[in-house]
Amino acid sequence: MKTDDFFKTVTEKVISAMEGGDNPFVKPWRSQGIGYPENPTTGKKYTGFNAFWLSFLAMQGSSHLWATYNQWAEAGATVRKGEKGTPVIRPIEIKAKFNEASEQEGEDATRLLFKTYYVFSLDQVEGAEAFRPQPIELKPVERRPDIETAVAKTGAAIVPDLSQCFYRPASDTVHMVDAAAFESIESYYAVQFHELGHWTGAEKRLARDLSGKFKSEAYAAEELIAEMTSAFLCHHFNIDGMDRHHGQYLKSWATVLKNDDKAIFKASGMASKAASFLVPELGK
């Protein structure tokens, strides 16, 4: 990536976040892994622009620990296949003779150039357990036995995470921040149902096919299905988990719905199947 393009991209992301963007999302949980941007393999803190940029990404849910591909490898960790690096910059001072007026050789001058290189966060690597920060002790919250039993019956592998909630297809695991870090137990279950909705889409389960008309908006379409799945399950278990955090997904669905007036019917049908897969009694 060219340096100019990089700065433009970063600026656009920051402005979008400040103005709310096309798809603002406020996490209903407190991340435990946020800290000052640091390279865990060298122990050095990132400074200047890189410190700001990586801190900004941490606020979006990323880890604060970043290193290059080779640095992770030297530390015995492996960047997962398919993960993309995040560009950061290294300023380089170049001394040369330059006469700005005549563009001919003149007095010694120092120019600042920027070299782009790529780093990967702790969230993108395997075998880096020694670098993971210790979780903050949280007070336990009261769980719903009926929901806990229903989730356990799905057989889904629920993996604790310090800062993010997501479904990882490569390992077929659902990652969840501790329930005590959420604003409410209802928000926790709503997010868990959303990620389990993604989990149902795996090839060995419902094998959702989002090709064709959905292809260019596959991500938004799948988010719509997962969120509808969450809504169905929240209603089934009589909890109010569909709050402002969920409503803010709406703008990302707009393109899907505008491009196909039957998309809402397709998505709701897929979500109904997903909900029934997770809680079989819903399909009876």
Disulfide bonds with the S-S distance in Angstrom:
none
